[in-house]
């Protein structure tokens, strides 16, 4: 009934297995990949005919984490997996980016790749397993896919690269000083296709070494997929890329010169209008048959690409007249909004980000429910890309995959320089509103975000800047690397290479390739050129702010204190009674965790002090020989009980009230009276012994024996 094909290798510390033929047999390609005890099923289907009028490749990649994979029940009211989580969206993008350029040009049949996590051992991250499964499923599906690819994760600890580190080693790297890198690399047999990383000020050579280590490490996996395909692949789909060379020559002869003039216009909107006018002019000179050709839009795009690319490689000339390594003019401003905790406006050419930082308390941390466990995050970065930023009128809705991906890239770049939560106990939310866009808005978010957090008083370890690099790679091997690319250079070029970091090193790296990979030489040169651009941008940012600013009067102040864990119950009280009383009486917000770290927050310093004193009185122990101010709570024949330390009471024996004989303590004391007492010590039963007679009741100072 089943025609099962199964292949496996030892990969790093685990066994990697690929299996097909058991499940989803109606899909064009179906593979279950297993690493350790983490299993992901990838299913590929593609339409056998393109949709009429389709002028782009309709590839959709889905990645789904099923809670049953880790033996969990989903949270929420419906107890069912709902909209994709951030991790699912980011992983879908990770898989999409390296496979999309490897489909044969001209293939426009609707294609679906679905990856489902079936089992999770809480050790091996399923995202890389999903990428391998998707590549294998595409390779055996018969689709015109020029793979296979493979991917892996790389860590960097004690100067050594680590293949596929465990999930726990990659979690919360900011608080793990030994682990300095979380790098994902995907590539083919010959070249790297995609890079995504979170780093802690690695040098360019260290980062390049990590990419090379990853590419070498995926070679056995690519061989394994080829081995599987030799036994299980379907017949290749009969697809021939359309030949529109005659149509392109007609378009080229009619519009090349005018298109070159249009691309000489530096202003983005004017250039777009001129390019559109050239296209209309070209169409007017074509025959009816040529106008009805479904490849007309592809021919027009190729004309644009040819004009832009030839100028870059042959003449070293860019659209706006800049040198290949030149950064556009930069204006950096802080304190642009009066009531926010921190704000900055970062403008680079025609790209602009308004970045706003808000400081919150522990109550504002984001609770994340993931397959490998539940945890909180105290750094949030949200990126918004409204239609007006590119001069368009369009639908506004929830953040899409692009916004989530760009926001995560900026998050990775900035979180590496945040202070430890113990040093800065705030929840930090940074929002980047893209108000103009022509070239990397995610890198503008990094620059503006760094400035806005410093304006808010966040003590960053160093300022962070980012720059987007581009590439034009010709068939003869000649190429040009572009710094600070424009939108058109990104759209018509071969690479989008984003590098962010401090003066000391790289904190984030993202690379996407539209051709079949790039060489190590190109990547090394791009990294060095990006470093020069990053240092230039950091210099411009330093003109706006050089160090953390003053706290906004509207931001909460937070003070932390550490108490013994055996005192937590006393601070909280039965049913939370004590901590609620502290909040009500002081007016401050109080948060306590299982380690005994208490955060007290309020814009009012007096409220913080009052809450601190109330908590201190509960958890601190009275010191023998110290003088305290207390209140008489009960009078008895043999003395008076005084509340002197929080809720702690002690006995002042009648002989210790005054240096004279008293008939009864009530002769000089009354309930509710405030008195100064000295702690003499504790008796055999642990009872507190206090004295009044050796303390001046007016000043609270101890009286010497001679004075007494």
C-alpha positions in Angstrom: 0.0 0.0 0.0 2.8 2.4 0.8 6.0 3.0 -1.2 8.1 4.3 1.6 11.6 5.8 0.9 13.7 6.7 3.9 17.2 8.2 4.1 19.2 9.2 7.2 22.6 10.6 8.2 24.3 11.6 11.4 24.3 15.4 11.4 26.1 17.0 14.3 24.9 15.5 17.5 21.6 14.1 16.1 20.3 11.7 13.4 18.6 13.5 10.5 15.9 11.4 8.7 14.0 12.1 5.5 10.9 10.0 4.7 8.4 10.1 1.9 5.6 7.8 0.6 3.7 7.2 3.9 1.5 10.3 4.3 -0.1 13.0 2.0 0.3 10.9 -1.1 -1.9 13.2 -3.2 0.4 16.1 -2.7 3.0 16.6 -5.5 5.7 16.3 -2.9 5.6 15.2 0.8 8.5 14.7 3.1 8.7 14.2 6.9 12.1 15.4 8.2 13.1 14.3 11.7 16.1 15.7 13.7 16.4 14.0 17.1 12.7 13.7 18.1 11.6 16.9 16.3 9.6 16.1 13.2 8.2 18.4 10.5 6.0 17.4 7.6 6.3 19.5 4.4 3.8 19.2 1.6 4.1 20.8 -1.8 1.4 21.3 -4.4 1.5 23.4 -7.6 -1.0 24.2 -10.3 -0.4 22.7 -13.7 -1.5 25.8 -15.5 -0.7 29.5 -14.8 -3.5 31.9 -14.0 -4.3 34.1 -17.0 -2.7 37.6 -16.6 -0.4 36.6 -13.8 2.7 38.8 -13.9 4.4 37.4 -10.7 5.2 34.1 -9.2 2.4 33.2 -6.7 4.3 31.2 -4.2 2.9 30.8 -0.7 4.7 29.3 2.3 3.0 28.4 5.5 4.7 27.1 8.7 2.4 25.8 11.5 3.3 24.7 15.0 0.8 22.3 16.4 0.7 22.4 20.2 0.2 18.7 20.4 3.8 18.4 19.0 5.1 19.3 22.5 2.3 17.7 24.5 0.5 21.0 25.1 -3.0 22.3 24.9 -3.3 25.8 23.3 -4.2 28.7 25.5 -7.1 31.1 25.0 -10.8 30.6 25.0 -11.2 28.3 22.0 -8.2 26.0 22.8 -7.3 25.8 19.2 -4.4 27.1 17.1 -5.5 30.4 15.7 -3.7 33.1 13.6 0.0 32.6 13.0 2.3 33.5 15.9 5.3 35.8 15.3 7.6 32.7 15.3 5.4 31.0 12.6 5.4 34.1 10.4 9.1 34.6 10.7 9.8 30.9 9.9 7.6 31.0 6.9 9.6 34.0 5.6 12.9 32.1 6.4 11.8 29.2 4.1 10.3 31.5 1.4 13.3 33.7 0.9 15.9 31.1 -0.2 13.6 28.9 -2.3 11.8 31.7 -4.3 14.8 32.7 -6.5 15.4 29.0 -7.3 12.3 28.4 -9.4 12.9 28.6 -13.1 12.3 32.2 -14.3 8.9 32.6 -15.9 7.2 29.9 -13.8 4.0 31.6 -12.7 1.9 28.6 -11.6 0.4 28.9 -8.1 2.5 27.0 -5.7 1.9 26.1 -2.0 4.4 24.9 0.5 2.9 23.9 3.9 5.2 22.9 6.8 3.6 21.4 9.9 5.4 20.6 13.2 4.3 17.2 14.2 6.7 16.5 17.1 9.0 18.7 19.2 11.6 17.4 21.6 12.2 20.9 23.1 15.9 20.5 22.1 16.1 20.9 18.3 14.3 24.0 16.8 11.8 22.9 14.2 12.4 25.9 11.9 15.5 24.4 10.3 13.9 21.0 10.2 11.0 22.6 8.3 13.4 24.3 5.8 15.0 21.0 5.0 11.7 19.2 4.7 10.4 21.9 2.4 13.5 21.7 0.2 13.2 17.9 0.0 9.5 18.0 -0.8 10.1 20.5 -3.6 13.0 18.5 -5.0 10.9 15.3 -5.4 7.7 17.1 -6.5 8.7 17.6 -10.1 8.2 21.3 -9.9 10.8 23.4 -11.9 12.9 24.0 -8.7 16.6 24.4 -9.1 17.5 23.2 -5.7 17.9 21.6 -3.4 18.8 23.9 -0.5 19.5 23.2 3.1 19.7 25.4 6.2 21.2 25.3 9.7 21.7 27.4 12.8 25.1 28.4 14.2 26.1 29.6 17.6 29.4 31.1 18.7 30.8 30.4 22.1 34.4 30.7 23.4 35.6 31.4 19.9 34.1 28.2 18.6 31.3 27.8 16.1 28.5 25.4 17.2 26.2 23.6 14.7 22.5 23.5 15.6 22.8 24.6 19.3 19.9 23.6 21.6 16.9 25.8 22.0 17.7 26.7 25.6 21.2 27.9 24.5 19.6 30.3 22.0 16.9 31.6 24.3 17.4 35.1 25.8 20.9 35.6 24.5 21.0 39.1 26.0 21.3 37.5 29.4 23.7 34.8 28.3 27.1 36.5 27.9 28.9 33.3 26.8 26.7 32.8 23.7 27.3 35.6 21.2 25.5 34.5 18.0 22.2 33.1 16.7 22.8 32.7 12.9 20.6 31.0 10.3 22.1 30.3 6.9 20.4 28.6 3.9 22.2 27.7 0.7 22.7 25.4 -2.3 25.6 23.2 -3.0 27.6 26.1 -4.4 26.4 29.3 -2.8 24.7 31.0 0.1 21.1 32.1 -0.5 19.9 33.6 2.8 21.4 34.8 6.1 19.6 35.9 9.2 21.3 36.6 12.5 21.2 38.0 16.0 24.8 38.8 17.1 26.6 40.5 20.0 29.2 42.8 18.4 30.9 40.2 16.2 33.7 41.4 13.9 33.2 41.1 10.1 35.7 38.2 10.0 33.9 36.3 12.8 30.6 36.7 11.0 32.0 35.7 7.7 33.6 32.6 9.3 30.2 31.7 10.8 28.6 31.9 7.4 31.3 29.7 5.8 31.0 27.2 8.7 27.3 27.0 8.1 27.6 26.5 4.4 30.1 23.7 4.9 27.8 22.1 7.5 24.8 21.9 5.2 26.6 20.0 2.4 25.8 16.5 3.9 22.1 17.5 4.1 22.0 18.6 0.4 23.6 15.2 -0.5 20.9 13.5 1.6 18.1 15.2 -0.3 19.7 14.4 -3.6 19.9 10.7 -2.5 16.2 10.8 -1.5 15.3 12.3 -4.9 17.2 9.7 -6.9 14.8 7.1 -5.4 11.6 9.0 -4.9 11.4 12.0 -7.3 8.5 12.4 -9.7 9.0 13.1 -13.4 9.9 16.8 -14.0 7.0 19.0 -14.8 7.0 19.9 -18.5 7.7 23.6 -18.3 9.6 25.7 -20.7 10.4 29.3 -19.8 8.7 31.6 -22.3 10.9 33.1 -25.0 10.1 36.7 -25.4 13.4 37.9 -26.8 11.8 39.4 -29.9 9.3 41.3 -27.8 12.1 42.5 -25.5 14.1 43.8 -28.5 11.1 45.7 -29.8 10.6 47.2 -26.3 14.3 48.0 -26.0 14.6 49.7 -29.3 11.5 51.8 -28.6 12.3 52.9 -25.1 15.9 52.4 -23.9 17.1 55.9 -24.4 14.0 57.5 -22.8 14.2 55.0 -20.0 17.8 56.0 -19.3 16.7 59.6 -19.2 13.9 58.7 -16.8 16.3 56.9 -14.5 18.6 59.9 -14.4 15.9 61.8 -12.3 16.9 61.6 -8.6 13.5 62.4 -7.1 11.6 59.2 -6.5 8.1 60.3 -7.3 9.2 62.3 -10.4 11.2 59.3 -11.6 8.3 56.9 -11.1 6.1 59.2 -13.1 8.7 59.5 -15.9 9.2 55.7 -16.0 5.5 55.2 -16.2 5.3 57.7 -19.1 8.1 55.9 -21.0 6.3 52.6 -20.6 3.1 54.1 -22.1 5.2 55.5 -24.9 6.7 52.1 -25.6 3.3 50.5 -25.7 2.1 53.1 -28.3 4.7 51.9 -30.7 3.9 48.1 -30.4 1.6 46.1 -32.6 -1.7 44.7 -31.3 -0.2 41.2 -31.1 2.7 42.5 -29.0 0.3 44.4 -26.7 -1.6 41.2 -26.1 1.5 39.2 -25.3 1.4 38.0 -21.6 5.1 38.6 -21.4 4.9 42.3 -22.0 5.1 43.3 -18.4 8.2 41.1 -18.0 9.8 42.7 -21.0 9.2 46.2 -19.7 10.6 45.2 -16.3 13.7 43.7 -18.0 14.2 47.0 -19.8 14.2 48.9 -16.5 16.6 46.3 -15.0 19.0 46.5 -18.0 19.2 50.3 -17.9 19.9 50.4 -14.1 22.3 47.4 -14.1 24.4 48.5 -17.0 25.0 51.9 -15.6 26.1 50.5 -12.2 28.5 47.8 -13.5 29.9 49.6 -16.6 29.9 53.2 -15.5 29.8 53.0 -11.7 26.8 55.4 -11.9 23.7 55.1 -9.8 20.1 56.4 -10.2 20.7 59.4 -8.0 24.2 60.1 -9.2 26.0 58.8 -6.0 29.2 56.8 -5.9 28.7 53.1 -5.3 29.8 53.4 -1.6 28.2 56.8 -0.9 25.5 57.2 1.8 22.7 59.7 1.3 22.4 62.8 3.3 21.3 62.2 6.9 19.4 64.3 9.4 18.9 62.9 12.9 16.8 64.7 15.5 15.7 63.8 19.0 13.0 65.2 21.4 10.6 65.8 18.5 7.5 64.9 20.5 6.7 66.7 23.8 4.8 64.1 25.9 6.5 60.8 24.9 9.2 59.3 27.0 11.7 59.3 24.1 11.4 60.2 20.4 13.6 60.6 17.3 13.1 61.5 13.7 15.7 59.8 11.4 15.9 60.9 7.8 18.2 59.4 5.2 17.5 60.7 1.7 13.9 59.9 1.0 13.6 57.3 3.8 12.3 58.5 7.1 11.4 56.8 10.4 9.6 58.5 13.4 10.7 56.3 16.4 9.0 56.6 19.8 10.1 54.8 23.0 7.8 54.1 25.9 9.0 52.9 29.3 6.8 50.6 31.2 6.8 48.4 34.3 6.8 44.6 34.8 3.0 44.6 34.1 3.8 45.7 30.6 6.0 42.8 29.6 4.8 40.6 26.8 3.8 37.1 27.7 4.7 34.6 25.0 3.2 31.2 24.7 5.6 29.0 22.7 6.0 25.3 22.0 9.1 25.1 24.1 7.6 27.0 27.0 6.1 30.2 28.3 8.2 33.3 28.9 8.1 37.1 29.1 9.8 39.7 27.0 10.7 43.2 28.3 11.7 44.6 24.9 9.1 45.2 22.3 9.7 46.7 18.8 6.8 47.4 16.5 7.3 48.5 12.9 4.5 50.2 10.8 4.6 50.8 7.1 1.5 52.8 6.1 0.7 53.3 2.3 1.3 57.1 2.5 5.0 56.4 3.1 5.4 55.5 -0.6 2.8 58.0 -1.9 0.1 55.4 -2.3 -3.6 55.0 -1.2 -4.2 51.5 0.0 -5.9 49.4 2.6 -4.7 49.7 6.1 -4.9 46.5 8.2 -3.0 44.5 10.8 0.7 44.1 10.3 1.6 41.7 7.5 4.5 39.3 7.1 6.8 42.1 5.8 6.1 44.4 8.8 6.7 41.6 11.3 9.9 40.5 9.5 11.3 44.0 9.3 10.4 44.7 12.9 12.1 41.6 14.1 15.3 42.5 12.2 15.4 45.9 14.0 14.6 44.1 17.3 17.6 41.8 16.8 19.9 44.7 16.0 18.9 46.8 19.0 18.4 44.3 21.8 22.1 43.3 21.8 23.0 46.7 23.4 20.2 46.9 26.0 21.2 46.9 29.7 20.5 43.9 31.8 17.0 43.8 33.4 18.7 43.9 36.8 20.4 47.2 35.9 17.4 48.8 34.1 14.2 47.2 35.3 11.9 48.7 32.7 9.8 47.2 29.9 10.9 49.1 26.7 8.5 49.5 23.8 9.9 51.1 20.6 7.6 51.9 17.7 8.9 52.8 14.3 6.4 54.7 12.1 7.8 54.8 8.6 6.7 58.2 7.2 8.7 58.0 4.0 10.3 55.1 2.2 12.8 54.8 -0.6 15.4 52.3 0.5 15.8 50.3 3.7 13.2 51.5 6.3 14.2 48.7 8.6 17.7 50.1 8.9 16.2 53.6 9.4 14.2 52.0 12.3 17.4 50.7 13.8 19.1 54.2 13.7 16.0 56.0 14.9 15.2 53.4 17.5 18.7 53.7 19.0 18.3 57.5 19.1 14.8 57.4 20.7 15.8 54.9 23.4 18.8 57.1 24.3 16.5 60.1 24.4 14.2 58.2 26.8 17.2 57.6 29.2 17.8 54.0 28.3 21.5 53.4 29.1 22.4 51.5 25.9 25.9 50.0 25.8 26.5 51.8 22.5 24.6 53.5 19.7 23.5 51.1 16.8 23.2 52.0 13.1 22.3 49.9 10.1 22.8 50.1 6.4 21.3 48.2 3.4 23.7 47.0 0.7 22.8 46.0 -2.8 24.4 44.0 -5.6 24.4 43.9 -9.4 25.9 40.7 -10.7 26.3 40.3 -14.4 26.5 36.9 -16.3 30.2 37.5 -17.1 30.9 37.7 -13.3 31.4 41.4 -13.2 29.6 43.1 -10.3 29.0 46.3 -8.3 28.2 46.5 -4.6 26.0 49.4 -3.6 25.8 51.1 -0.2 22.5 52.5 1.1 20.4 51.2 -1.7 17.3 52.9 -3.1 14.0 51.1 -3.5 14.5 50.6 -7.3 18.0 49.3 -6.7 16.6 46.8 -4.3 13.8 45.9 -6.7 15.9 45.5 -9.8 19.2 44.3 -8.2 20.4 40.9 -7.1 20.9 41.2 -3.4 19.4 42.9 -0.3 22.1 42.8 2.4 21.4 44.5 5.6 24.1 45.0 8.3 23.5 46.7 11.7 25.9 47.2 14.6 27.9 49.4 16.8 31.4 50.8 16.3 32.7 47.5 17.9 30.9 45.0 15.7 27.8 43.5 14.1 24.6 43.0 16.0 22.4 41.8 13.2 22.8 40.6 9.6 20.2 39.7 7.0 20.8 38.7 3.4 18.5 37.8 0.6 19.7 36.8 -2.9 17.7 36.8 -6.1 20.3 35.0 -8.1 21.6 31.5 -7.5 23.9 32.6 -4.7 27.0 34.7 -4.2 30.6 33.9 -3.6 32.6 34.4 -0.4 34.6 37.2 -2.1 31.4 39.2 -2.8 30.2 38.8 0.8 33.5 39.8 2.3 33.6 42.9 0.2 30.0 43.7 1.0 30.7 43.4 4.8 33.7 45.7 4.6 31.8 48.3 2.5 28.9 48.0 5.0 31.2 48.7 7.9 32.4 51.9 6.4 28.8 53.0 5.8 27.7 52.0 9.3 30.6 54.0 10.9 29.6 57.1 8.8 26.0 56.9 9.9 27.0 56.5 13.6 29.0 59.7 13.2 26.0 61.5 11.9 23.8 60.1 14.7 26.3 61.3 17.3 25.6 64.9 16.3 22.0 64.4 17.6 22.7 62.6 20.9 25.9 61.2 22.4 24.6 59.7 25.6 21.4 58.7 27.4 19.1 61.6 28.0 17.1 62.6 31.1 14.1 60.6 32.1 10.8 62.1 31.0 8.7 63.5 33.8 5.9 61.3 32.4 7.9 58.1 32.6 7.5 55.8 35.6 10.5 55.6 38.0 11.3 52.0 39.1 13.4 50.9 42.0 14.3 47.3 42.6 15.0 45.5 45.9 16.1 41.9 46.6 14.5 40.1 49.5 15.1 36.5 50.7 12.9 34.0 48.9 11.5 32.8 52.3 10.1 36.3 52.9 8.1 36.4 49.6 5.0 34.9 51.3 5.1 37.6 54.0 5.3 40.4 51.5 2.4 39.0 49.5 0.3 38.0 52.5 -2.7 35.7 52.6 -4.6 36.1 49.3 -2.4 39.0 48.4 -3.7 41.1 51.3 -0.4 42.6 52.4 0.9 43.6 48.9 -2.5 45.1 48.1 -2.3 47.2 51.2 1.2 48.4 50.2 0.0 49.4 46.8 -3.1 51.2 48.2 -1.2 53.1 51.0 1.9 54.0 49.0 0.3 54.6 45.5 3.1 52.8 43.8 2.9 49.6 41.6 4.7 46.7 43.2 5.8 43.5 41.3 7.5 40.6 42.8 9.0 37.5 41.1 9.9 34.0 42.3 13.5 35.0 42.8 12.6 37.6 45.4 13.3 40.6 43.1 10.7 43.4 43.8 10.1 46.2 41.3 8.5 49.4 42.7 7.2 51.8 40.1 5.6 55.3 40.2 6.2 58.7 38.7 6.2 59.9 42.3 9.5 59.4 44.2 7.7 59.7 47.6 5.4 56.8 46.7 8.3 54.6 45.8 10.0 55.4 49.1 6.9 54.7 51.1 6.4 51.3 49.4 10.1 50.5 49.9 10.0 51.3 53.6 6.8 49.3 54.1 8.4 46.2 52.4 11.7 46.7 54.2 9.9 46.8 57.5 8.3 43.4 56.7 11.4 41.6 55.5 14.3 43.2 57.4 15.3 42.0 60.8 15.8 44.4 63.8 19.4 45.0 64.9 20.5 44.6 68.5 21.6 47.8 70.0 19.8 50.0 67.5 17.3 52.7 68.5 13.8 52.7 66.9 10.8 54.9 67.1 7.7 52.9 68.0 4.1 53.1 69.3 2.7 51.8 72.5 0.1 49.2 71.6 -0.7 47.6 75.0 0.0 48.3 78.7 0.2 45.5 81.3 1.2 45.4 84.9 4.8 44.4 84.2 5.5 46.8 81.3 4.3 48.0 77.9 4.3 46.3 74.4 5.7 48.6 71.7 5.3 48.2 68.0 8.7 49.4 66.8 9.6 47.6 63.6 7.0 47.0 61.0 4.5 44.6 62.5 7.1 43.6 65.1 6.3 44.2 68.8 8.6 44.0 71.8 8.3 44.4 75.6 9.6 47.3 77.6 9.7 46.0 81.1 8.6 48.4 83.8 12.1 48.6 85.1 13.3 49.8 81.7 10.8 52.6 81.2 12.5 55.3 83.5 15.4 55.6 85.8 13.1 55.6 88.8 10.6 53.2 90.4 7.1 53.3 88.9 3.9 52.0 90.5 2.5 51.1 87.1 3.6 51.7 83.5 0.4 53.7 82.9 1.8 56.4 85.2 3.9 57.6 82.3 2.6 55.8 79.2 -0.6 55.5 77.3 -1.7 53.4 74.4 -1.0 55.0 71.0 1.9 57.1 72.5 5.0 57.3 70.3 8.2 56.5 72.1 11.9 55.9 71.4 13.2 52.4 72.3 16.5 50.6 72.2 16.7 46.9 71.2 18.5 45.2 74.0 18.2 41.7 72.5 16.2 38.6 72.6 15.4 36.2 75.5 15.7 32.5 75.4 12.3 32.1 73.8 13.0 34.7 71.1 11.0 37.4 72.6 12.2 41.0 72.0 13.5 43.0 74.9 13.3 46.8 74.6 14.4 49.7 76.8 13.3 53.4 77.0 15.3 54.8 79.9 18.6 55.0 78.0 17.1 57.0 75.1 16.3 60.7 75.2 12.6 60.7 74.4 12.8 64.2 72.9 15.7 63.6 70.4 15.8 59.8 70.1 19.5 59.9 71.0 21.1 57.4 73.4 21.8 58.9 76.9 25.2 58.1 78.4 25.4 56.4 81.7 26.9 59.6 83.3 23.9 61.6 82.1 21.5 59.0 83.3 
